[in-house]
Amino acid sequence: MPAAHLPRSAGALVRHGARRFRAAGLAFGHGTANARDEAAWLVLHALDLPHDTGTAVLDQLVPPRAARRVLDLFERRVRTRKPAAYLIHEAWLGDLRFHVDERVAVPRSHIARLLRDGLAPWISDPRTVTSALDLGTGSGCLAVLLALRFPGTRIDAADTSSAALAVARINAAAYRLGHRIRLVRSDLFSRLRGKTYDLIVSNPPYVTAAAMRRLPREYRHEPRRALAGGGDGLDVVRRIMQCASAHLRPGGLLVVEVGSGRRRLERAFPRVQFTWPDVAAGDPVFLVERERLPA
């Protein structure tokens, strides 16, 4: 694009990117929900502007070299159909930034909201949580949130993938939590025998086989193991439900994300009394106390 035709301001770049993304039919859902927000995220990153900057920055003039850098990033997003998080190696949960790459799924768990509130009212005193487990930790984002919200707690972060644990190590180190977060390569509880916790959280794969076949290209850049939950999406969730009580202390709490699987889960475990916090439409997260889990 000739220099005379380059967008002159950050706001003009955002508008250009949004139009380009809509015309290309991109899919979103990896940190943003629409073309404009995705374009704004990439503009802020490429121009090294704060993530929480105000709207006044949109009027800021952008030098031609910087504008070309932004446009190149837009074109990579369109050409590769990779989520923006993979292009710029960052993802956000609330105001916390995490390193991310294609070794892990892009962080976007509804459990994060519950952890920011300290799981109140289900946990009335954070000091009662002395040990916690992030099962299937991936990028380690939930383990970091656990450590920040429960400062006296030792965290185990388990994942079957050594590549994912390498990413989790980066994020634990970025928040200076490497001394409190222990990374464990484990297929669910297989290498955690004898370990018990006050709190277990998990955002396991729960996408059904039918939904996996319909996923947009963006989602196919994520590790399949982090998404695919089998025929009804509950293959891994069933294993967690069947084993969790042995790894929870009396009064301990299990918190698991299941996406749209509430009805399927309740049919699979009709005797379990689930609690479904109001975190998003469709009730994607459940809580169960140890004493209500299958023995």
N, C-alpha and C positions, 0 to 999 in steps of 0.2 A: 504494500500500500504506500503510495507516495506520501512524503512527509506532510504535504499540505492537506491531505485527506485524513490524517490520523486524528482520532478523538483527542481533544485538547485537555479534558479534565477527567478526574476520577469518576465523576458521575456519568460523563459521556461514555467512558469505557464500560461501566456497569450496564448501561442501556444497550450498548453495542453487543456485549457478551450475552445479555439476556435474549436479544433478538436472534443472535446466532444459535444459541442453544435451543430455542423453541423451534427454529426452522429445521434444525438437525434432528428433532424428535428425541432428545436425550431423556434418560430416566434419572430421577433423583431419589433421595432417601438415605444418603450416606453422610448426614450432617446438615443437609439443607433439604427443603421440600419443593423448591421451585427454581425456575431459571434465573430470576433476578437475584435471589439470595446466593445461588451458586456463583454467579458472576461477581457479586460483591465480595464474597469470600476470597476468590482468586485475585481480585484487584487488590484487596488489602494485603494479601500475602506478598504478591509480586512487588508492591510499592513499599513493603516493610512498614505498614501502618498498623496501629494497635487494633486488636480484634474487636474491642468494645468502643471504637472511636465513634464520635457523634456524626450527624448528617452534614455538618459544616464542611467536613473533609471532602465531600463530593464536589465542591466548587474548586478544589485545589487544582492548579495547573500541573500537568504532567509533561516532563521533557520527552522529546520524540523517542529517545533510546528506551526509556522506561515504558512508554506506551507500546513500543514494539515487543518488549518483553511480556507485557500482559497479553497482547494479541497472540503471540506464539503459544502462551499457556492455554488460551481459549482454543486454539486450533488443535493442540495436543488432546484436550478434553474431547473435542468432537471426533478427531481421527481415531483415537484409541478406544473411546467409550469407557475409559477407566474412571472410577470415582475420583473426584477432585482430591480426596484425602490421600490417595496413592500418588498423585502427581506432585503434591507438595509435602508429603510425609508428615502430615499433622491431622489430628482429629480433636474435637472438643466435646467434653461432657460438662455442661454448665460453663463455668469460667476456668476449667482446668484443661490444659493442652496436653496431648499425648502424641508420642511418635507412633507412626503407623506405616506399614508397607504390606506388600502382598503375601507376607508370611502369616498374616492374621486378618480376621474380619475387621471391618471398620467399626470402632466402638459406637454403640447407639442403644445401650440397654436402659429400659425403664426402671431397672433396679437402682440406677444411679440417683434418681429422684428420691427414692426411699432412703438411701444411705445419706444423702445430704440432710435429711430430716432426722437422722439418727434412728430410723425405724420406730419412731414414736407413733402411737403409744405402746407398741408391742414390746419395746425395750424402754423401760422407764428411766434406767440409770446406766449410762454408757460404761461405767466402771465395772458393771457386772459381766461385761464381755471381755474375757482375758485371752481367749484364743478364737480364731475364726479361720474359715477355709473358703477360698474362691476356687470353685471346682470348674475346670475348663477355662482357665484364666485368659487365654488368648493374649491380648496386648498387655494384660495386667492392670487395666484401668480400674476394675472393681476392687482389686486387691489394694491399689493405691487409695481409692476412696475409703475402703474399710480402715486402712491405717490412719488416714487423716481424721476420720470421724471418731474413731475409738483409739485415742492416743496411747493407751496403756496395753494395747492388744498385740499379741504375736499372730502373724498371718502366714498361713500356708497357701501358696498359689500353685495349683496343680494343672497340668495339661499333658496330653499324650504326645504333643509335638515339641521336639527340641527346638525347632525353628521358631515356634511361637514363644517359647520360654526365653529365647534370645531377645525378642522384642520386649517382653515383659521386664527383662533385666534392665533394658535401656530406660524404661519408664520408671521403674523403682529407683534407679540411680538418679534420674532427673529430679525426683522429689526427696532425695537423700533418705530413702527408706530401705535401702538394701540390707540394713542390719535388722530390720523388723519383718521383712517379707522373705520367706523361705520359698524358693522355687523348687518344685518337685515334678519330675517327669513321671506321670502316672496315668494309666487308663482308668479314669474316675478314681475309685478308692483302692485300686489294686496295690499300690505301694504306700498306703496310709493305714495299714493294718495296725490296730491298737491305738490309733490316734483318735481323740475325741475333742469336740469343739462346742463352744457356746452358741456359735452362729455359723451356718453354712449358706453361702449364696452361690447361685449358678445361673449363667445364661447359656444353656446348652443348645446344640442344633435342634431345631423343632420345625423346620419347613417340611411339609408333606411331599411325597414323591410327585404328585400331580402338580403342585405349585413349583417344585424345582424345574419341571419341564417348561414352565411358563416364564421363568425369570428373565428380565431384561439383560442385555449384554453386560451392563455395569456390574450386576451381581455375580456374574460368572467369572469375574476377576478375583473374587474372594475364594479362599480355600473351601472346597466342597465339604470337607469334614466339619467345618464350622457352621454349616447351614443345614445339611441334609439330615432329617430326623427319621427317615424310613417312611413306610407306606402312609401311616397316619400322623407322622411327625413326632411320635412319642417313644421311639426306640430307646433313646438315651434317657429321657425323663423317667420311663419305667424303671430303668436300672438304678437311677438315683433314689427313687421312691422306695425301692425294695431294700436298699442298703443304708440309707441315711440314718436310721434310728440307732444303728450300731456305732455311729461316729458322732452322735450328739450326746452331750451331757444332759442330765435331768433338767427339764425346763428349757432345753436348747431349741433353737428356731431354725427351720429350713425355709429359704427364700429362693424361688425358681421362676424364671421367665419361660412362658410357653406360647407366646404369640397369640394366635387365634384358637388355641387348643383347649380352651376351658371345658367345653361340653364333652369333648372326647376324653379328657382326663377324668372328669367326674364320672363318666360311664365306666372307665377302666378301674377306678378306685371308689366304688359307691359307698364304702364304709368310712372313708376318710372325710373329716370335716375340714374343708379348705377355707381359708380366708383370702378374699380377693380385694386388695387395696385399690382405691380409686386413683390410679396413676395415669390411665389413658383409656380411650374407648376400647371396648372388647375385653377388658380385664385381662391383660397379658401376663400378670405376675400373681403368684400365689404364695401364701405363708402357711406353714403347718408347724405346730409344736411337736416336739419329739414324742410325747405321750400319745399323740393322735396318729402317728405313722404306723405302717405295717411293721410288725415285730421282725 
